[in-house]
């Protein structure tokens, strides 16, 4: 499941359109890198949209059935979203087709409050 978690986080944090071979790879979350946002509702919406986009992309991975079940994506949901005085923290629960789960932590310095 760790390989799947790494693939998921890489896709989530890659800026959509930055891969010259696959323009749809990535999400809009990378656009928040280094930005400051005071609006926690907007920040949460941005993260939610990025996770939904990443989930859709992961479901569309080619040769999905050829992967071992512990590397096959099943689902991902935001399980924790909170803010400190300076940063937002996001935790995502990732589940594979083998029904294993792991927590994926979005690096807290992605966007600041």
HELIX and SHEET records of a PDB file:
HELIX    1   1 UNK A    2  UNK A   13  1                                  12    
HELIX    2   2 UNK A   28  UNK A   32  5                                   5    
HELIX    3   3 UNK A   40  UNK A   59  1                                  20    
HELIX    4   4 UNK A   64  UNK A   66  5                                   3    
HELIX    5   5 UNK A   69  UNK A   71  5                                   3    
SHEET    1   A 2 UNK A  35  UNK A  36  0                                        
SHEET    2   A 2 UNK A 111  UNK A 112  1                                        
SHEET    1   B 3 UNK A  73  UNK A  83  0                                        
SHEET    2   B 3 UNK A  88  UNK A  96 -1                                        
SHEET    3   B 3 UNK A 101  UNK A 106 -1                                        
END                                                                             
